[in-house]
């Protein structure tokens, strides 16, 4: 389980140069200060999490239950509510602000976001199928998926068979990405590598839960 997490907005990708003049591809994540609206403890809720919000929103756009939820916490309404699952919430308080300096350069994090939706896709694009032959004797079915394996036995198609269908638009977690820079003044975090999701999409950054062991095999 993660020990700390924060939410941000994907800005896009660029590159920076390190001390040895090597180009490093980075994803820019805008991390504005987030406010804790509710703390969920394992004793009462069954799991530990921080419910946070960021930005600001007019109270007139909220429903009465939403307005009452923010009023109870004494926190200004934000753009949306997000839960950050962490191991221990004892060090946090309602109304506390979390900023980009929660993450430090060199740390490994997991990036969680909803991937780009690509609509209905065929088997070659969705599952990297090879396709049928393109030589003589093959009709115009070069991108067809081929046999799906059903005959008299078992007289059905097995569930989970890789076929054409909706592609993308699912929650994706990319593990063990490195924090290159964290700038709380500019509300930016630079993450080495690619972060899932489109530009403008919400991204949750948490410290890596499957970080590789250092050399020697001991933590």
GUPADREN-533260 format. One record per residue: residue in one letter; x, y, z of N, C-alpha, C in turn. Coordinates in steps of 0.05 Angstrom, whole numbers, padded with zeros to 5 digits, always signed. Each point is the difference from the previous one (the first is absolute). Layout:
% residues N
+------+--------+---------+--------+---------+----------+--------+--------+---------+--------+
: code : n_east : n_north :   n_up : ca_east : ca_north :  ca_up : c_east : c_north :   c_up :
+------+--------+---------+--------+---------+----------+--------+--------+---------+--------+
:    A :      X :       Y :      Z :       X :        Y :      Z :      X :       Y :      Z :
...
+------+--------+---------+--------+---------+----------+--------+--------+---------+--------+
***
This chain:
% residues 219
+------+--------+---------+--------+---------+----------+--------+--------+---------+--------+
: code : n_east : n_north :   n_up : ca_east : ca_north :  ca_up : c_east : c_north :   c_up :
+------+--------+---------+--------+---------+----------+--------+--------+---------+--------+
:    X : +00017 :  -00024 : +00000 :  -00017 :   +00024 : +00000 : +00018 :  +00025 : +00000 :
:    X : -00009 :  +00020 : -00015 :  +00016 :   +00025 : -00002 : -00001 :  +00015 : +00027 :
:    X : +00021 :  +00015 : +00005 :  +00001 :   +00016 : +00024 : -00007 :  +00030 : -00004 :
:    X : +00001 :  +00009 : -00025 :  -00008 :   +00027 : -00007 : -00009 :  +00001 : -00029 :
:    X : -00017 :  +00019 : -00006 :  -00011 :   +00003 : -00027 : -00010 :  +00028 : -00004 :
:    X : -00002 :  +00008 : -00025 :  -00011 :   +00026 : -00007 : -00012 :  -00002 : -00028 :
:    X : -00017 :  +00019 : -00006 :  -00014 :   +00000 : -00026 : +00008 :  +00025 : -00016 :
:    X : +00001 :  -00003 : -00026 :  +00007 :   +00022 : -00017 : -00013 :  -00002 : -00028 :
:    X : +00008 :  +00017 : -00018 :  -00011 :   +00001 : -00027 : +00023 :  -00002 : -00020 :
:    X : -00002 :  -00019 : -00019 :  +00020 :   -00004 : -00020 : +00001 :  +00024 : -00019 :
:    X : +00023 :  +00012 : -00003 :  +00004 :   +00023 : -00018 : +00010 :  -00010 : -00028 :
:    X : +00019 :  -00017 : +00000 :  +00011 :   -00010 : -00025 : +00029 :  -00010 : +00005 :
:    X : +00014 :  -00005 : -00023 :  +00027 :   -00010 : +00002 : +00020 :  +00020 : -00011 :
:    X : +00024 :  -00001 : +00011 :  +00022 :   +00016 : -00011 : +00026 :  -00014 : +00008 :
:    X : +00022 :  +00014 : -00002 :  +00025 :   -00012 : +00008 : +00018 :  +00020 : +00014 :
:    X : +00016 :  -00009 : +00018 :  +00019 :   +00017 : +00014 : +00027 :  -00014 : -00002 :
:    X : +00021 :  +00015 : +00008 :  +00027 :   -00011 : -00001 : +00011 :  -00002 : +00028 :
:    X : +00014 :  -00022 : +00006 :  +00012 :   -00004 : +00026 : +00028 :  +00012 : +00001 :
:    X : +00014 :  -00006 : +00022 :  +00027 :   +00012 : +00003 : +00020 :  -00011 : -00020 :
:    X : -00005 :  -00023 : -00012 :  +00018 :   -00012 : -00020 : -00010 :  +00007 : -00028 :
:    X : -00019 :  +00019 : -00003 :  -00009 :   +00009 : -00026 : -00015 :  -00022 : -00015 :
:    X : -00013 :  -00017 : +00014 :  -00017 :   -00021 : -00012 : -00029 :  +00009 : +00000 :
:    X : -00014 :  -00004 : -00022 :  -00028 :   +00008 : -00002 : -00017 :  -00021 : +00015 :
:    X : -00017 :  +00010 : +00017 :  -00018 :   -00018 : +00016 : -00029 :  +00007 : -00008 :
:    X : -00014 :  -00020 : -00011 :  -00029 :   +00006 : -00006 : -00016 :  +00000 : +00026 :
:    X : -00016 :  +00021 : +00004 :  -00016 :   +00003 : +00024 : -00028 :  +00007 : -00007 :
:    X : -00018 :  -00008 : +00018 :  -00028 :   +00008 : -00001 : -00004 :  +00022 : +00021 :
:    X : -00012 :  +00022 : -00008 :  -00006 :   +00022 : +00018 : -00027 :  -00004 : +00012 :
:    X : -00001 :  +00000 : +00026 :  -00026 :   -00003 : +00015 : -00003 :  +00025 : +00017 :
:    X : -00022 :  +00013 : -00004 :  -00006 :   +00024 : +00017 : -00014 :  -00010 : +00025 :
:    X : +00013 :  +00007 : +00023 :  -00010 :   -00010 : +00026 : -00006 :  +00025 : +00017 :
:    X : -00025 :  +00010 : -00002 :  -00007 :   +00023 : +00018 : -00004 :  -00010 : +00028 :
:    X : +00000 :  +00018 : +00020 :  -00005 :   -00009 : +00027 : -00027 :  -00013 : +00003 :
:    X : +00000 :  -00024 : +00013 :  -00025 :   -00014 : +00004 : -00008 :  +00002 : +00030 :
:    X : -00025 :  +00002 : +00005 :  -00010 :   +00003 : +00028 : -00014 :  -00026 : +00008 :
:    X : +00006 :  -00008 : +00025 :  -00012 :   -00025 : +00010 : -00029 :  +00007 : +00010 :
:    X : -00019 :  -00014 : -00011 :  -00028 :   +00004 : +00007 : -00010 :  -00020 : +00021 :
:    X : +00010 :  -00025 : -00003 :  -00008 :   -00021 : +00019 : +00023 :  -00020 : +00003 :
:    X : +00002 :  -00011 : +00024 :  +00020 :   -00020 : +00006 : -00015 :  -00026 : +00007 :
:    X : +00006 :  -00021 : -00015 :  -00013 :   -00026 : +00004 : +00019 :  -00019 : +00013 :
:    X : -00007 :  -00009 : +00024 :  +00017 :   -00017 : +00015 : -00009 :  -00029 : -00002 :
:    X : +00018 :  -00018 : +00004 :  -00006 :   -00029 : -00003 : -00020 :  -00009 : +00022 :
:    X : +00000 :  +00013 : +00023 :  -00018 :   -00008 : +00022 : -00029 :  +00007 : -00007 :
:    X : -00005 :  +00021 : -00015 :  -00027 :   +00009 : -00005 : -00010 :  -00007 : -00028 :
:    X : +00018 :  +00003 : -00020 :  -00007 :   -00004 : -00028 : +00008 :  -00027 : -00011 :
:    X : +00018 :  -00014 : +00015 :  +00011 :   -00025 : -00010 : +00025 :  +00003 : -00017 :
:    X : +00008 :  +00024 : -00006 :  +00025 :   +00005 : -00015 : +00009 :  +00029 : +00006 :
:    X : +00025 :  +00005 : -00005 :  +00011 :   +00026 : +00005 : +00003 :  +00016 : -00026 :
:    X : -00009 :  +00025 : +00000 :  +00001 :   +00016 : -00024 : -00004 :  +00029 : +00007 :
:    X : +00010 :  +00018 : -00017 :  -00005 :   +00028 : +00002 : -00018 :  +00009 : -00023 :
:    X : -00022 :  +00013 : +00007 :  -00017 :   +00012 : -00021 : +00008 :  +00029 : -00003 :
:    X : +00009 :  +00007 : -00024 :  +00011 :   +00026 : -00005 : -00014 :  +00014 : -00023 :
:    X : +00004 :  +00026 : -00002 :  -00010 :   +00016 : -00022 : +00020 :  +00021 : -00007 :
:    X : -00003 :  +00012 : -00023 :  +00019 :   +00021 : -00009 : -00016 :  +00020 : -00017 :
:    X : +00012 :  +00024 : -00003 :  -00014 :   +00020 : -00015 : -00023 :  +00011 : +00016 :
:    X : -00017 :  +00016 : -00014 :  -00023 :   +00012 : +00014 : -00024 :  -00002 : -00019 :
:    X : -00024 :  +00000 : +00013 :  -00025 :   -00003 : -00014 : -00022 :  +00016 : +00015 :
:    X : -00018 :  +00012 : -00015 :  -00021 :   +00016 : +00013 : -00019 :  -00019 : +00015 :
:    X : -00008 :  +00009 : +00024 :  -00018 :   -00016 : +00016 : -00027 :  -00004 : -00013 :
:    X : -00007 :  +00019 : -00017 :  -00027 :   -00002 : -00014 : -00001 :  -00023 : -00019 :
:    X : +00023 :  -00011 : -00009 :  +00000 :   -00023 : -00018 : -00001 :  -00027 : +00014 :
:    X : +00000 :  +00000 : +00026 :  +00001 :   -00025 : +00016 : -00029 :  -00008 : +00007 :
:    X : -00003 :  -00026 : +00004 :  -00025 :   -00010 : +00012 : +00001 :  +00005 : +00030 :
:    X : -00023 :  -00002 : +00013 :  +00000 :   +00004 : +00029 : +00017 :  -00020 : +00015 :
:    X : +00000 :  -00026 : -00007 :  +00018 :   -00018 : +00014 : +00030 :  +00007 : -00004 :
:    X : +00007 :  +00008 : -00024 :  +00027 :   +00008 : -00005 : +00008 :  +00025 : +00016 :
:    X : -00018 :  +00019 : +00001 :  +00005 :   +00025 : +00015 : +00003 :  -00006 : +00030 :
:    X : -00017 :  -00018 : +00010 :  +00002 :   -00007 : +00028 : +00026 :  -00015 : +00006 :
:    X : +00009 :  -00016 : -00019 :  +00025 :   -00015 : +00005 : +00024 :  +00019 : +00002 :
:    X : +00001 :  +00020 : -00017 :  +00022 :   +00020 : +00002 : -00003 :  +00017 : +00025 :
:    X : -00025 :  +00008 : +00006 :  -00004 :   +00017 : +00024 : +00008 :  -00014 : +00025 :
:    X : -00006 :  -00026 : +00002 :  +00008 :   -00016 : +00024 : +00030 :  +00000 : +00003 :
:    X : +00015 :  -00001 : -00022 :  +00029 :   -00001 : +00002 : +00012 :  +00028 : +00003 :
:    X : -00016 :  +00021 : -00006 :  +00010 :   +00027 : +00001 : +00020 :  +00005 : -00022 :
:    X : -00004 :  -00012 : -00024 :  +00018 :   +00002 : -00023 : -00015 :  +00013 : -00023 :
:    X : +00013 :  +00018 : -00015 :  -00013 :   +00011 : -00023 : -00005 :  -00021 : -00021 :
:    X : -00023 :  +00001 : -00014 :  -00006 :   -00021 : -00021 : +00021 :  +00001 : -00022 :
:    X : +00008 :  -00024 : -00009 :  +00019 :   -00002 : -00022 : -00012 :  -00012 : -00025 :
:    X : +00017 :  -00005 : -00019 :  -00010 :   -00010 : -00026 : -00012 :  -00027 : +00001 :
:    X : +00012 :  -00018 : +00016 :  -00011 :   -00027 : +00004 : +00012 :  -00012 : +00024 :
:    X : -00010 :  -00023 : +00009 :  +00010 :   -00014 : +00023 : +00015 :  -00025 : -00010 :
:    X : +00023 :  -00005 : +00012 :  +00016 :   -00024 : -00007 : +00010 :  -00013 : +00025 :
:    X : -00001 :  -00026 : +00001 :  +00011 :   -00015 : +00022 : +00028 :  -00010 : -00005 :
:    X : +00018 :  +00005 : +00019 :  +00027 :   -00009 : -00002 : +00005 :  -00022 : +00021 :
:    X : +00002 :  -00025 : -00009 :  +00004 :   -00023 : +00018 : +00029 :  -00001 : +00010 :
:    X : +00003 :  +00003 : +00025 :  +00027 :   -00002 : +00012 : -00001 :  -00018 : +00025 :
:    X : +00024 :  -00006 : +00010 :  +00002 :   -00020 : +00021 : -00008 :  +00012 : +00027 :
:    X : +00008 :  +00024 : +00006 :  -00005 :   +00012 : +00027 : -00009 :  +00029 : -00004 :
:    X : -00022 :  +00007 : +00013 :  -00010 :   +00027 : -00002 : +00002 :  +00015 : +00026 :
:    X : +00016 :  -00010 : +00019 :  +00002 :   +00012 : +00026 : +00013 :  +00027 : +00000 :
:    X : +00017 :  +00005 : -00020 :  +00015 :   +00026 : +00000 : -00015 :  +00022 : -00015 :
:    X : -00024 :  -00005 : -00009 :  -00015 :   +00020 : -00016 : -00024 :  +00011 : +00015 :
:    X : -00008 :  +00024 : -00007 :  -00024 :   +00012 : +00012 : -00018 :  +00012 : -00021 :
:    X : -00026 :  +00001 : +00006 :  -00019 :   +00012 : -00019 : +00007 :  +00030 : -00003 :
:    X : +00000 :  +00009 : -00025 :  +00007 :   +00027 : -00007 : +00029 :  +00004 : -00006 :
:    X : +00017 :  -00020 : +00005 :  +00028 :   +00003 : -00006 : +00005 :  +00000 : -00030 :
:    X : +00020 :  +00015 : -00008 :  +00007 :   +00002 : -00028 : +00025 :  -00017 : -00007 :
:    X : -00002 :  -00013 : -00022 :  +00023 :   -00016 : -00011 : +00009 :  +00013 : -00025 :
:    X : +00026 :  +00004 : -00003 :  +00011 :   +00013 : -00024 : +00020 :  -00019 : -00014 :
:    X : +00011 :  +00011 : -00022 :  +00018 :   -00017 : -00017 : +00025 :  -00008 : +00015 :
:    X : +00008 :  +00014 : +00021 :  +00025 :   -00008 : +00014 : -00004 :  -00026 : +00016 :
:    X : -00024 :  -00012 : -00001 :  -00004 :   -00026 : +00013 : +00017 :  -00021 : -00014 :
:    X : +00006 :  +00004 : -00026 :  +00017 :   -00018 : -00015 : +00028 :  +00013 : -00004 :
:    X : +00020 :  -00016 : +00003 :  +00028 :   +00010 : -00002 : +00014 :  -00012 : -00024 :
:    X : +00018 :  +00015 : -00013 :  +00015 :   -00011 : -00023 : +00015 :  -00026 : +00008 :
:    X : -00001 :  -00018 : -00019 :  +00013 :   -00026 : +00005 : -00019 :  -00022 : +00010 :
:    X : -00023 :  +00008 : +00011 :  -00019 :   -00020 : +00010 : -00014 :  -00014 : -00023 :
:    X : -00008 :  -00025 : +00005 :  -00015 :   -00015 : -00020 : -00030 :  +00001 : +00007 :
:    X : -00016 :  +00005 : -00020 :  -00029 :   +00003 : +00004 : -00015 :  -00018 : -00020 :
:    X : -00025 :  -00005 : +00007 :  -00019 :   -00013 : -00018 : -00020 :  +00022 : -00010 :
:    X : -00004 :  +00000 : -00026 :  -00019 :   +00019 : -00012 : -00026 :  -00014 : -00008 :
:    X : -00023 :  +00010 : +00011 :  -00025 :   -00013 : -00005 : -00018 :  +00020 : -00015 :
:    X : -00011 :  -00008 : -00023 :  -00016 :   +00017 : -00016 : -00018 :  -00017 : -00019 :
:    X : -00019 :  +00013 : -00012 :  -00018 :   -00014 : -00019 : +00013 :  +00004 : -00028 :
:    X : +00005 :  -00022 : -00014 :  +00014 :   +00001 : -00025 : -00018 :  +00013 : -00022 :
:    X : +00013 :  +00008 : -00022 :  -00015 :   +00012 : -00022 : -00020 :  -00020 : -00012 :
:    X : -00024 :  +00009 : -00004 :  -00020 :   -00017 : -00013 : +00004 :  +00000 : -00030 :
:    X : +00002 :  -00023 : -00012 :  +00005 :   -00002 : -00029 : -00023 :  -00012 : -00015 :
:    X : -00023 :  -00003 : +00014 :  -00024 :   -00009 : -00014 : +00001 :  -00029 : -00007 :
:    X : -00016 :  -00009 : -00019 :  -00002 :   -00028 : -00008 : +00024 :  -00006 : -00018 :
:    X : +00016 :  -00020 : +00007 :  +00024 :   -00006 : -00015 : +00000 :  -00030 : -00007 :
:    X : +00014 :  -00006 : -00022 :  +00002 :   -00028 : -00009 : +00021 :  -00015 : +00016 :
:    X : +00003 :  -00026 : -00007 :  +00018 :   -00017 : +00014 : +00029 :  +00007 : -00003 :
:    X : +00007 :  +00010 : -00024 :  +00029 :   +00007 : -00005 : +00008 :  +00024 : +00017 :
:    X : -00017 :  +00020 : +00001 :  +00007 :   +00024 : +00016 : -00003 :  -00005 : +00030 :
:    X : -00021 :  -00015 : +00007 :  -00006 :   -00003 : +00029 : +00018 :  -00020 : +00013 :
:    X : +00006 :  -00022 : -00014 :  +00016 :   -00022 : +00012 : +00025 :  -00007 : -00014 :
:    X : +00008 :  +00017 : -00020 :  +00025 :   -00004 : -00014 : +00000 :  -00026 : -00016 :
:    X : -00023 :  -00009 : -00011 :  -00001 :   -00024 : -00016 : +00016 :  +00004 : -00026 :
:    X : +00010 :  -00022 : -00011 :  +00016 :   +00001 : -00024 : -00017 :  +00006 : -00025 :
:    X : -00024 :  -00011 : +00000 :  -00017 :   +00002 : -00024 : +00004 :  -00023 : -00019 :
:    X : -00017 :  -00002 : -00020 :  +00003 :   -00022 : -00019 : +00020 :  +00007 : -00022 :
:    X : +00007 :  -00021 : -00015 :  +00020 :   +00004 : -00021 : -00009 :  +00019 : -00022 :
:    X : +00018 :  +00014 : -00013 :  -00006 :   +00019 : -00020 : +00008 :  -00009 : -00028 :
:    X : +00006 :  -00026 : -00003 :  +00008 :   -00011 : -00026 : -00024 :  -00010 : -00016 :
:    X : +00006 :  -00014 : -00022 :  -00021 :   -00011 : -00017 : -00017 :  -00020 : +00016 :
:    X : -00025 :  -00001 : -00006 :  -00017 :   -00020 : +00013 : -00015 :  +00011 : +00025 :
:    X : +00008 :  +00023 : +00010 :  -00013 :   +00011 : +00023 : -00020 :  +00022 : -00009 :
:    X : -00025 :  -00003 : +00007 :  -00019 :   +00020 : -00007 : +00004 :  +00025 : +00015 :
:    X : -00016 :  +00020 : -00004 :  +00004 :   +00026 : +00013 : -00008 :  -00002 : +00030 :
:    X : +00015 :  -00016 : +00015 :  -00005 :   -00003 : +00028 : +00027 :  +00001 : +00015 :
:    X : +00018 :  +00018 : -00010 :  +00027 :   +00000 : +00011 : +00001 :  +00008 : +00029 :
:    X : -00019 :  +00016 : +00010 :  +00001 :   +00009 : +00028 : -00020 :  -00015 : +00017 :
:    X : -00011 :  -00022 : -00011 :  -00019 :   -00017 : +00015 : +00014 :  -00014 : +00023 :
:    X : -00014 :  -00006 : +00022 :  +00012 :   -00012 : +00023 : +00006 :  -00030 : -00004 :
:    X : -00013 :  -00013 : -00019 :  +00004 :   -00029 : -00004 : -00019 :  -00016 : +00018 :
:    X : +00006 :  -00025 : +00003 :  -00018 :   -00018 : +00015 : -00001 :  +00007 : +00029 :
:    X : -00024 :  -00003 : +00012 :  -00003 :   +00004 : +00029 : -00002 :  -00026 : +00015 :
:    X : +00004 :  -00022 : -00014 :  +00004 :   -00026 : +00014 : -00025 :  -00015 : +00007 :
:    X : -00024 :  +00009 : -00008 :  -00024 :   -00014 : +00008 : -00008 :  -00021 : -00021 :
:    X : -00009 :  -00023 : +00009 :  -00010 :   -00021 : -00018 : -00020 :  -00017 : +00015 :
:    X : -00005 :  -00024 : -00007 :  -00020 :   -00017 : +00014 : +00007 :  -00003 : +00030 :
:    X : +00026 :  +00000 : +00005 :  +00009 :   +00001 : +00028 : +00019 :  +00024 : +00003 :
:    X : -00006 :  +00020 : +00015 :  -00021 :   +00002 : +00021 : -00026 :  +00012 : -00009 :
:    X : -00004 :  +00005 : -00025 :  -00025 :   +00012 : -00011 : -00005 :  +00028 : +00011 :
:    X : +00020 :  +00014 : +00006 :  -00003 :   +00027 : +00010 : +00027 :  +00014 : -00002 :
:    X : -00001 :  +00026 : +00004 :  +00025 :   +00016 : +00001 : +00007 :  +00006 : +00029 :
:    X : +00024 :  -00005 : +00007 :  +00008 :   +00004 : +00028 : +00000 :  +00029 : +00007 :
:    X : -00008 :  +00006 : +00025 :  +00001 :   +00027 : +00010 : +00029 :  +00010 : +00000 :
:    X : +00003 :  +00025 : -00006 :  +00027 :   +00012 : +00000 : +00015 :  -00004 : -00025 :
:    X : -00012 :  -00013 : -00021 :  +00014 :   -00003 : -00025 : +00007 :  +00027 : -00012 :
:    X : +00025 :  +00003 : -00008 :  +00009 :   +00026 : -00011 : -00012 :  +00005 : -00027 :
:    X : -00017 :  +00020 : -00002 :  -00014 :   +00007 : -00024 : -00001 :  +00030 : -00003 :
:    X : -00013 :  +00009 : -00021 :  -00004 :   +00029 : -00003 : -00019 :  +00011 : +00022 :
:    X : +00003 :  +00025 : +00007 :  -00017 :   +00012 : +00021 : +00011 :  +00027 : +00008 :
:    X : -00012 :  +00010 : +00021 :  +00007 :   +00027 : +00009 : +00029 :  +00000 : +00011 :
:    X : +00015 :  +00019 : -00008 :  +00028 :   +00002 : +00008 : +00006 :  +00025 : +00015 :
:    X : +00014 :  -00002 : +00022 :  +00007 :   +00024 : +00016 : -00022 :  +00008 : +00019 :
:    X : +00003 :  +00023 : +00012 :  -00020 :   +00010 : +00019 : -00001 :  -00016 : +00025 :
:    X : +00022 :  -00012 : +00009 :  +00001 :   -00016 : +00024 : +00022 :  +00011 : +00019 :
:    X : -00004 :  -00006 : +00025 :  +00020 :   +00009 : +00020 : +00026 :  -00015 : -00005 :
:    X : +00022 :  +00014 : -00001 :  +00026 :   -00011 : -00005 : +00019 :  +00009 : +00022 :
:    X : +00017 :  -00018 : +00010 :  +00020 :   +00007 : +00020 : +00027 :  -00005 : -00012 :
:    X : +00017 :  +00020 : -00003 :  +00027 :   -00003 : -00009 : +00019 :  +00000 : +00024 :
:    X : +00015 :  -00021 : +00004 :  +00016 :   -00004 : +00024 : +00028 :  +00012 : -00003 :
:    X : +00011 :  +00008 : +00023 :  +00028 :   +00006 : +00003 : +00010 :  +00022 : -00019 :
:    X : -00014 :  +00023 : -00001 :  +00010 :   +00023 : -00015 : +00016 :  +00018 : +00020 :
:    X : +00020 :  +00013 : -00011 :  +00018 :   +00016 : +00017 : -00008 :  +00029 : +00000 :
:    X : -00001 :  +00012 : +00024 :  -00004 :   +00029 : +00002 : +00026 :  +00014 : -00007 :
:    X : -00001 :  +00018 : -00020 :  +00024 :   +00014 : -00009 : +00002 :  +00027 : +00015 :
:    X : -00023 :  +00015 : +00000 :  -00001 :   +00025 : +00014 : -00027 :  +00003 : +00013 :
:    X : -00001 :  +00015 : +00022 :  -00025 :   +00008 : +00013 : +00002 :  +00029 : +00008 :
:    X : -00017 :  +00016 : -00012 :  +00000 :   +00029 : +00004 : -00026 :  +00010 : +00011 :
:    X : -00003 :  +00002 : +00027 :  -00026 :   +00008 : +00011 : -00007 :  +00029 : -00006 :
:    X : +00020 :  +00017 : -00005 :  -00007 :   +00028 : -00007 : -00014 :  +00002 : -00027 :
:    X : +00009 :  -00015 : -00019 :  -00012 :   +00000 : -00027 : -00022 :  -00021 : -00002 :
:    X : -00004 :  -00016 : +00022 :  -00020 :   -00022 : +00001 : +00005 :  -00020 : -00022 :
:    X : +00025 :  -00008 : -00003 :  +00007 :   -00020 : -00021 : +00017 :  -00022 : +00011 :
:    X : -00005 :  -00024 : -00011 :  +00016 :   -00024 : +00006 : +00008 :  -00012 : -00027 :
:    X : +00026 :  -00006 : -00003 :  +00010 :   -00012 : -00024 : +00006 :  -00030 : +00005 :
:    X : -00013 :  -00017 : -00015 :  +00002 :   -00029 : +00004 : +00015 :  -00011 : -00025 :
:    X : +00020 :  -00016 : +00005 :  +00015 :   -00012 : -00022 : -00016 :  -00021 : -00014 :
:    X : -00003 :  +00002 : -00026 :  -00015 :   -00019 : -00015 : -00029 :  +00009 : -00006 :
:    X : -00016 :  -00019 : -00009 :  -00027 :   +00006 : -00009 : -00020 :  -00007 : +00022 :
:    X : -00019 :  +00018 : +00004 :  -00022 :   -00004 : +00019 : -00025 :  -00005 : -00016 :
:    X : -00017 :  -00019 : +00008 :  -00024 :   -00006 : -00016 : -00020 :  +00022 : +00001 :
:    X : -00018 :  +00000 : -00020 :  -00021 :   +00020 : -00001 : +00005 :  +00022 : -00020 :
:    X : -00021 :  +00015 : -00007 :  +00003 :   +00023 : -00018 : +00010 :  +00025 : +00014 :
:    X : +00008 :  +00020 : -00016 :  +00006 :   +00026 : +00012 : -00025 :  +00012 : +00013 :
:    X : +00004 :  +00010 : +00024 :  -00023 :   +00010 : +00015 : -00014 :  -00020 : +00018 :
:    X : +00009 :  -00026 : -00002 :  -00012 :   -00020 : +00016 : +00011 :  -00001 : +00028 :
:    X : -00016 :  -00011 : +00018 :  +00008 :   -00002 : +00028 : +00019 :  -00023 : +00004 :
:    X : +00021 :  +00005 : +00016 :  +00021 :   -00020 : +00006 : +00004 :  -00001 : +00030 :
:    X : +00000 :  -00024 : +00011 :  +00007 :   -00005 : +00028 : +00029 :  -00010 : +00001 :
:    X : +00017 :  +00014 : +00015 :  +00027 :   -00008 : +00005 : +00003 :  -00010 : +00028 :
:    X : +00009 :  -00025 : +00003 :  +00004 :   -00011 : +00027 : +00028 :  -00012 : +00000 :
:    X : +00012 :  -00003 : +00024 :  +00027 :   -00012 : +00001 : -00002 :  -00029 : -00008 :
:    X : +00020 :  -00010 : -00013 :  -00001 :   -00026 : -00013 : -00004 :  -00022 : +00021 :
:    X : -00019 :  -00018 : -00006 :  -00006 :   -00022 : +00019 : +00015 :  -00025 : -00008 :
:    X : +00012 :  -00001 : -00024 :  +00015 :   -00023 : -00009 : +00028 :  +00009 : -00009 :
:    X : +00011 :  +00018 : +00015 :  +00027 :   +00010 : -00007 : +00020 :  -00023 : -00001 :
:    X : +00018 :  -00001 : -00020 :  +00020 :   -00021 : -00001 : +00019 :  +00002 : +00023 :
:    X : +00010 :  -00023 : +00009 :  +00020 :   -00001 : +00021 : +00026 :  +00011 : -00009 :
:    X : +00016 :  +00013 : +00017 :  +00026 :   +00009 : -00008 : +00019 :  -00023 : -00005 :
:    X : +00023 :  +00006 : -00010 :  +00020 :   -00022 : -00006 : +00007 :  -00014 : +00026 :
:    X : +00000 :  -00026 : -00002 :  +00005 :   -00017 : +00024 : -00025 :  -00014 : +00010 :
:    X : -00024 :  +00010 : -00010 :  -00024 :   -00014 : +00007 : -00012 :  +00006 : +00027 :
:    X : +00011 :  +00020 : +00014 :  -00011 :   +00007 : +00027 : -00011 :  +00028 : -00001 :
:    X : -00023 :  +00003 : +00014 :  -00013 :   +00027 : +00000 : +00015 :  +00018 : +00019 :
+------+--------+---------+--------+---------+----------+--------+--------+---------+--------+
***
